[in-house]
Amino acid sequence: MQKQCAKLLRAKLARNDEFYTQYADVESECDHYRSHFLNKCIYCNCDTADSAFVKYFTKLKSQGLIRDVWFSGGLGGTDFRSPQAIELLQRADVVVTNPPFSLFRDFMDLLIEYQKPFLVIGNKNAIAQRKVFDLVKRNKIWPGVRRWAGGMRFIVPDDADTKEVPAIWLTNLPHSHRPLPIPLSVSYNPKLFPNYDNADAINVNRTADIPFDYDGIMGVPISFIERYNPAQFEILGLDKDFTSDTAACSVLGQRIYTRVFIRKRLAN
Ligand SMILES: C[S@@+](CC[C@H](N)C(=O)[O-])C[C@H]1O[C@@H](n2cnc3c(N)ncnc32)[C@H](O)[C@@H]1O
């Protein structure tokens, strides 16, 4: 029975991995990084020849703008964790792809281990994965140019319609659309921003409502990361790093979905 469940779960995860990125989405994001791709070797390590990523970089290659594009051949091709793929990873200049959702953690571990420049698609919640989060916190990786609202639509096999996923771009390549400081207009009020039961911080449900006159620690939703300006705020950690019971935060006994703990940087 347990074996059966594990098999079903694996099949479900594998199905969830087969989301294909639309060409227009690849182009509109990647065009912002052309200077980083110039004369470089790009590795699309979760892609077949007909992936939008491979098509985009093949076009750039034919225009003499990149040195080469390599790809893995997708499922049944080279596993991105295999020694051959890791050798290519080391030789390539930039990794650009939409990796399988179920292996996102392993995928990022490799990019981090080999300190590769990258531009990838991930689920919004992947930001809360420990290693990814620690790098976001230290301003070593950041969201891409595309806004998060509305998610992204992907091509799904055997489905006429595209499917919306709360997917975002993540990168360590500098781009010119890093967020400006968030204009803050709401004043602190303990009724609107209650303290957590299990952490010494106040709860803020919407990034736009962060009080301008509160200098203590605040818990904000993951979507704060989209607007994170490191000169304006300091990221302190994830909720579980701060709660007395290492669980999610709660307010008056009610559990609250993942929170990022932040503090305003004070003007010196
Ligand atoms: C989310 S899909 C995206 C495909 C393509 N990158 C795109 O954006 O259209 C992830 C792809 O990775 C492939 N894949 C799954 N496991 C893999 C592995 N271990 N190594 C390389 N590719 C893998 C899947 O077959 C799938 O095609």
The ligand as an SDF file (V2000), in Angstrom:
LIG
                    3D

 27 29  0  0  0  0  0  0  0  0999 V2000
    9.4090   22.2090  -16.0060 C   0  0  0  0  0  0  0  0  0  0  0  0
    9.9580   21.2330  -17.4010 S   0  0  0  0  0  0  0  0  0  0  0  0
   10.6220   22.4960  -18.3850 C   0  0  0  0  0  0  0  0  0  0  0  0
   11.1650   22.0730  -19.6840 C   0  0  0  0  0  0  0  0  0  0  0  0
   11.9060   23.1720  -20.4240 C   0  0  0  0  0  0  0  0  0  0  0  0
   13.0580   23.6090  -19.6590 N   0  0  0  0  0  0  0  0  0  0  0  0
   10.9890   24.3490  -20.6460 C   0  0  0  0  0  0  0  0  0  0  0  0
   11.1180   25.3410  -19.9550 O   0  0  0  0  0  0  0  0  0  0  0  0
   10.1180   24.2430  -21.5240 O   0  0  0  0  0  0  0  0  0  0  0  0
   11.3350   20.3980  -16.6950 C   0  0  0  0  0  0  0  0  0  0  0  0
   11.9940   19.4370  -17.6490 C   0  0  0  0  0  0  0  0  0  0  0  0
   13.0990   18.7810  -17.0270 O   0  0  0  0  0  0  0  0  0  0  0  0
   13.1260   17.4290  -17.4200 C   0  0  0  0  0  0  0  0  0  0  0  0
   13.7840   16.6590  -16.3570 N   0  0  0  0  0  0  0  0  0  0  0  0
   13.2160   15.9650  -15.3420 C   0  0  0  0  0  0  0  0  0  0  0  0
   14.1520   15.4320  -14.5540 N   0  0  0  0  0  0  0  0  0  0  0  0
   15.3450   15.8060  -15.0850 C   0  0  0  0  0  0  0  0  0  0  0  0
   16.6990   15.5580  -14.7270 C   0  0  0  0  0  0  0  0  0  0  0  0
   16.9810   14.8420  -13.6460 N   0  0  0  0  0  0  0  0  0  0  0  0
   17.6800   16.0950  -15.4880 N   0  0  0  0  0  0  0  0  0  0  0  0
   17.3960   16.8320  -16.5680 C   0  0  0  0  0  0  0  0  0  0  0  0
   16.1260   17.1100  -16.9630 N   0  0  0  0  0  0  0  0  0  0  0  0
   15.1170   16.5900  -16.2280 C   0  0  0  0  0  0  0  0  0  0  0  0
   11.6590   17.0670  -17.5770 C   0  0  0  0  0  0  0  0  0  0  0  0
   11.5040   16.0080  -18.4790 O   0  0  0  0  0  0  0  0  0  0  0  0
   11.0650   18.3530  -18.1220 C   0  0  0  0  0  0  0  0  0  0  0  0
   11.0470   18.3600  -19.5020 O   0  0  0  0  0  0  0  0  0  0  0  0
  1  2  1  0
  2  3  1  0
  2 10  1  0
  3  4  1  0
  4  5  1  0
  5  6  1  0
  5  7  1  0
  7  8  2  0
  7  9  1  0
 10 11  1  0
 11 12  1  0
 11 26  1  0
 12 13  1  0
 13 14  1  0
 13 24  1  0
 14 15  1  0
 14 23  1  0
 15 16  2  0
 16 17  1  0
 17 18  1  0
 17 23  2  0
 18 19  1  0
 18 20  2  0
 20 21  1  0
 21 22  2  0
 22 23  1  0
 24 25  1  0
 24 26  1  0
 26 27  1  0
M  CHG  2   2   1   9  -1
M  END
$$$$
